[in-house]
Amino acid sequence: MKGKLMRLLPLVLSVLGLAGCTFNVKESNLVFGGAAPGPDIAQVREANAGYRIEEERIRTGDGEDLFSLRFIREDAVATVLYFGGNGYTISRQAGRTSGVYRDLPVNLVLVDHRGYGGSSGSASLAALMSDAVELHDAVRADPVLGSVPLVVHGHSLGSFMAGRLAEQRTLDGLVLESTVTTAEAWTAHLRSQQRWWIRALVWKVTPAENLRGLGNAGPVSGLDRPVLLVVGEDDEVTPPRFSRELYEAAPVPDDRKQLLVVPGRGHADAADSADFKTAVAGLLRGLPQG
């Protein structure tokens, strides 16, 4: 993902001769889907012996099927609904995500975004945002998964889904990983990372009209639930300053919000750390029980 994002601008042949131009980041630069075979369930079960693992297909209101993998444990004190970044599929990354949460007393729900992995349909930001609400409601309604507090964890693209969901539903806890304040601030950051001669040619990078306002500045400003913001110290795609700004803007007491900047980690692996597990354990202790 990082390589694709950071190469949005320096397609040299497309910008030479366009001095003073404005580059528009389009939805197709962020969401591009792709089918993938299902995971090896026997292998997943072998690696997660303490869980009951179930495959599930969730039918959306417009008739698409979203593939989900559920990790259920008897001692769970919460359920985590996870929304991955662009390119995330259960078949490729279930092992890594389940490993992040394996030592914590939580159920875990993984989902392939619409148009990704084993889910049907065509990926679009509007559809993914809408699907997030339907997935939340399905988990809440489940007699096992919904019997404990629900934490929503979104990474990168998935953090936009998680943030939007927090505006539309009452969550028990929220984890925003590798996120940004606004699409406008993020696209300006992308330009700042290019070589000087590209910046000389492309004076401004802006989000397309349907991306304006995307980001977590709005959702975080209205939060009233515990939130954990996590980012890699070396993240060049969504650098720590965005998470710091969101942490400062969150109107919840200091004991209900956490900012974790993980040393030596980048855009995709901040949660794959002992520091993250410690931070989540703290989040879990603050959730309502019973």
C-alpha positions as CSV (number, residue, x, y, z in Angstrom):
1,M,0.0,0.0,0.0
2,K,2.7,2.4,0.9
3,G,4.4,2.2,-2.5
4,K,1.2,2.8,-4.3
5,L,0.3,5.8,-2.2
6,M,3.7,7.5,-2.3
7,R,3.8,7.0,-6.1
8,L,0.6,9.0,-6.7
9,L,2.6,12.0,-8.0
10,P,5.9,11.0,-9.6
11,L,4.6,9.5,-12.8
12,V,7.1,11.6,-14.6
13,L,5.7,11.4,-18.1
14,S,2.3,12.5,-16.9
15,V,3.5,15.7,-15.2
16,L,6.4,16.9,-17.3
17,G,5.1,20.0,-19.1
18,L,2.4,20.6,-16.6
19,A,4.2,23.2,-14.6
20,G,1.9,24.9,-12.1
21,C,-0.7,22.1,-12.3
22,T,-3.0,20.8,-9.6
23,F,-3.0,17.0,-9.1
24,N,-6.3,15.5,-7.9
25,V,-6.2,12.4,-5.8
26,K,-9.2,10.3,-6.9
27,E,-11.2,7.6,-5.2
28,S,-9.6,5.0,-7.5
29,N,-6.2,5.9,-6.0
30,L,-7.5,4.7,-2.6
31,V,-10.0,2.0,-3.3
32,F,-9.4,-0.6,-6.0
33,G,-10.6,-4.0,-4.6
34,G,-9.6,-7.4,-5.9
35,A,-10.9,-10.9,-5.4
36,A,-8.8,-13.5,-3.6
37,P,-9.2,-17.1,-2.6
38,G,-10.5,-17.9,0.9
39,P,-8.2,-18.6,3.8
40,D,-6.9,-22.0,4.8
41,I,-9.3,-22.5,7.7
42,A,-7.5,-25.6,9.0
43,Q,-4.3,-23.6,9.2
44,V,-6.0,-20.7,10.9
45,R,-7.5,-23.0,13.5
46,E,-4.2,-24.7,14.1
47,A,-2.6,-21.3,14.8
48,N,-5.4,-20.2,17.1
49,A,-6.1,-23.2,19.2
50,G,-7.8,-21.2,22.0
51,Y,-10.6,-20.0,19.7
52,R,-13.7,-21.3,18.0
53,I,-13.4,-20.1,14.5
54,E,-16.4,-19.6,12.3
55,E,-16.9,-18.5,8.7
56,E,-19.8,-16.2,8.1
57,R,-21.4,-14.4,5.1
58,I,-23.2,-11.2,5.9
59,R,-25.8,-10.1,3.4
60,T,-26.0,-6.3,2.8
61,G,-29.1,-4.4,2.2
62,D,-28.3,-4.2,-1.5
63,G,-27.7,-7.9,-1.9
64,E,-23.9,-8.3,-1.6
65,D,-22.3,-11.0,0.5
66,L,-19.4,-9.9,2.8
67,F,-17.1,-12.7,3.9
68,S,-16.3,-12.7,7.6
69,L,-14.1,-14.8,9.9
70,R,-15.0,-14.9,13.6
71,F,-12.6,-15.8,16.4
72,I,-14.6,-16.6,19.5
73,R,-13.2,-17.4,23.0
74,E,-15.0,-18.3,26.2
75,D,-13.3,-15.7,28.4
76,A,-13.8,-12.8,26.1
77,V,-14.5,-9.4,27.8
78,A,-15.1,-7.6,24.5
79,T,-15.5,-8.2,20.8
80,V,-13.2,-6.4,18.3
81,L,-14.6,-5.6,14.9
82,Y,-11.6,-5.0,12.6
83,F,-11.6,-3.0,9.4
84,G,-8.3,-3.4,7.4
85,G,-6.6,-1.0,5.1
86,N,-6.7,-1.0,1.3
87,G,-5.5,-4.3,0.0
88,Y,-6.4,-6.1,3.2
89,T,-7.9,-9.6,2.7
90,I,-8.5,-12.3,5.2
91,S,-6.8,-14.9,3.1
92,R,-3.5,-13.0,3.2
93,Q,-3.6,-11.3,6.6
94,A,-5.9,-13.1,9.0
95,G,-2.8,-14.8,10.7
96,R,-1.2,-11.4,11.4
97,T,-4.3,-9.7,12.7
98,S,-5.3,-12.7,14.9
99,G,-1.7,-12.7,16.2
100,V,-2.1,-9.1,17.3
101,Y,-5.1,-10.0,19.5
102,R,-4.2,-13.6,20.4
103,D,-3.0,-12.8,23.9
104,L,-5.9,-10.5,24.7
105,P,-9.3,-11.7,26.1
106,V,-11.4,-10.6,23.1
107,N,-13.5,-12.1,20.3
108,L,-12.3,-10.9,16.9
109,V,-14.3,-10.3,13.7
110,L,-12.4,-9.9,10.4
111,V,-14.2,-8.9,7.3
112,D,-13.2,-8.6,3.6
113,H,-14.3,-5.2,2.3
114,R,-16.9,-5.3,-0.5
115,G,-15.1,-6.1,-3.7
116,Y,-12.1,-7.5,-1.8
117,G,-11.0,-11.0,-1.0
118,G,-14.1,-13.3,-0.6
119,S,-16.7,-10.6,-0.6
120,S,-18.9,-9.8,-3.6
121,G,-19.6,-6.5,-5.2
122,S,-17.7,-3.5,-6.4
123,A,-15.6,-1.5,-4.0
124,S,-16.4,2.2,-3.5
125,L,-15.9,4.5,-0.5
126,A,-19.7,5.1,-0.2
127,A,-20.4,1.3,-0.2
128,L,-17.6,0.6,2.3
129,M,-18.9,3.3,4.7
130,S,-22.5,1.9,4.4
131,D,-21.3,-1.7,4.9
132,A,-19.5,-0.7,8.1
133,V,-22.8,0.2,9.7
134,E,-24.4,-3.1,8.5
135,L,-21.5,-5.1,9.8
136,H,-21.6,-3.3,13.2
137,D,-25.3,-4.0,13.5
138,A,-24.9,-7.7,12.6
139,V,-22.2,-8.1,15.3
140,R,-24.3,-6.3,17.9
141,A,-27.2,-8.5,17.1
142,D,-25.2,-11.7,17.4
143,P,-26.1,-13.5,20.7
144,V,-22.4,-14.3,21.5
145,L,-20.4,-11.5,19.9
146,G,-22.9,-8.8,21.0
147,S,-23.1,-10.0,24.6
148,V,-19.9,-8.1,25.5
149,P,-18.7,-4.6,24.7
150,L,-17.8,-3.8,21.1
151,V,-14.6,-2.2,20.1
152,V,-14.1,-1.1,16.5
153,H,-10.5,-1.1,15.2
154,G,-9.8,0.5,11.8
155,H,-6.4,0.7,10.1
156,S,-5.6,3.3,7.3
157,L,-8.6,3.1,4.9
158,G,-10.4,1.1,7.6
159,S,-9.9,3.9,10.1
160,F,-12.2,6.1,7.9
161,M,-14.8,3.4,8.1
162,A,-14.3,3.1,11.9
163,G,-14.5,6.9,12.4
164,R,-17.6,7.3,10.3
165,L,-19.2,4.4,12.2
166,A,-18.5,6.1,15.5
167,E,-20.6,9.1,14.2
168,Q,-23.5,6.8,13.4
169,R,-23.5,4.3,16.2
170,T,-22.6,4.2,19.9
171,L,-19.4,2.2,20.2
172,D,-17.9,1.0,23.5
173,G,-14.4,1.7,22.3
174,L,-12.5,2.9,19.2
175,V,-9.0,2.1,17.8
176,L,-7.8,4.3,15.0
177,E,-4.5,3.1,13.5
178,S,-2.4,4.9,10.9
179,T,-5.1,7.6,10.3
180,V,-5.4,11.2,9.2
181,T,-7.2,14.4,10.1
182,T,-8.6,15.3,6.7
183,A,-8.1,14.3,3.1
184,E,-7.0,17.9,2.4
185,A,-4.2,17.7,5.0
186,W,-3.2,14.3,3.9
187,T,-2.9,15.1,0.2
188,A,-0.8,18.2,1.1
189,H,1.5,15.8,3.0
190,L,1.8,13.6,0.0
191,R,3.1,16.5,-2.1
192,S,5.6,17.4,0.6
193,Q,7.1,14.0,0.3
194,Q,7.9,14.3,-3.4
195,R,11.3,15.3,-4.8
196,W,11.8,19.1,-5.3
197,W,11.4,19.0,-9.1
198,I,8.0,17.3,-8.8
199,R,6.9,19.9,-6.3
200,A,8.0,22.6,-8.7
201,L,5.8,21.0,-11.4
202,V,2.8,20.2,-9.2
203,W,2.0,23.2,-7.1
204,K,-0.9,21.7,-5.3
205,V,-2.3,18.2,-4.5
206,T,-6.0,18.1,-3.6
207,P,-8.6,15.4,-3.0
208,A,-11.3,14.9,-5.6
209,E,-14.6,16.5,-4.7
210,N,-16.1,13.2,-3.3
211,L,-13.1,12.8,-1.0
212,R,-13.3,16.2,0.6
213,G,-14.0,16.0,4.3
214,L,-12.8,12.4,4.4
215,G,-10.8,11.7,7.6
216,N,-11.2,11.6,11.3
217,A,-11.1,15.2,12.4
218,G,-14.9,15.3,12.3
219,P,-15.7,12.0,14.0
220,V,-13.1,12.5,16.7
221,S,-14.4,16.0,17.6
222,G,-17.7,14.4,18.7
223,L,-16.3,11.3,20.5
224,D,-17.6,10.4,24.0
225,R,-16.1,6.9,24.2
226,P,-12.7,5.6,25.0
227,V,-10.3,5.9,22.0
228,L,-6.8,4.6,21.3
229,L,-4.8,6.3,18.5
230,V,-1.8,4.2,17.3
231,V,0.7,5.0,14.6
232,G,4.3,3.9,13.7
233,E,7.0,6.4,14.5
234,D,8.4,5.9,11.0
235,D,5.1,6.0,9.2
236,E,5.6,8.1,6.0
237,V,2.1,7.6,4.6
238,T,0.1,8.8,7.6
239,P,2.7,10.3,9.9
240,P,2.3,10.6,13.7
241,R,1.4,14.3,13.6
242,F,-2.0,13.4,12.3
243,S,-2.7,11.1,15.3
244,R,-1.3,13.6,17.7
245,E,-3.7,16.3,16.4
246,L,-6.6,13.9,16.7
247,Y,-5.6,13.0,20.2
248,E,-5.5,16.6,21.2
249,A,-8.9,17.2,19.5
250,A,-10.7,14.3,21.2
251,P,-13.1,15.8,23.8
252,V,-12.9,12.9,26.2
253,P,-11.0,12.9,29.5
254,D,-7.3,12.0,29.4
255,D,-8.0,8.7,31.2
256,R,-10.3,7.7,28.3
257,K,-7.9,8.4,25.4
258,Q,-4.5,7.1,24.5
259,L,-1.9,8.0,21.9
260,L,0.6,5.4,21.1
261,V,3.5,6.2,18.7
262,V,5.4,2.9,18.2
263,P,9.2,3.3,17.7
264,G,10.7,1.6,14.7
265,R,7.3,0.8,13.1
266,G,5.9,2.1,9.8
267,H,2.4,2.4,8.2
268,A,1.4,-1.3,8.3
269,D,2.9,-2.8,11.5
270,A,2.3,-0.4,14.4
271,A,-0.3,-2.8,16.0
272,D,2.1,-5.7,15.6
273,S,3.9,-4.7,18.8
274,A,3.9,-5.5,22.5
275,D,3.2,-1.8,23.1
276,F,0.0,-2.0,21.3
277,K,-1.2,-5.0,23.3
278,T,-0.4,-3.1,26.5
279,A,-2.4,-0.2,25.2
280,V,-5.4,-2.3,24.2
281,A,-5.4,-4.0,27.6
282,G,-5.7,-0.6,29.1
283,L,-8.6,0.2,26.8
284,L,-10.4,-3.0,27.8
285,R,-10.1,-2.2,31.5
286,G,-12.1,1.0,30.9
287,L,-15.0,-0.6,29.0
288,P,-18.4,-1.1,30.7
289,Q,-18.9,-4.7,31.9
290,G,-22.0,-6.7,32.8
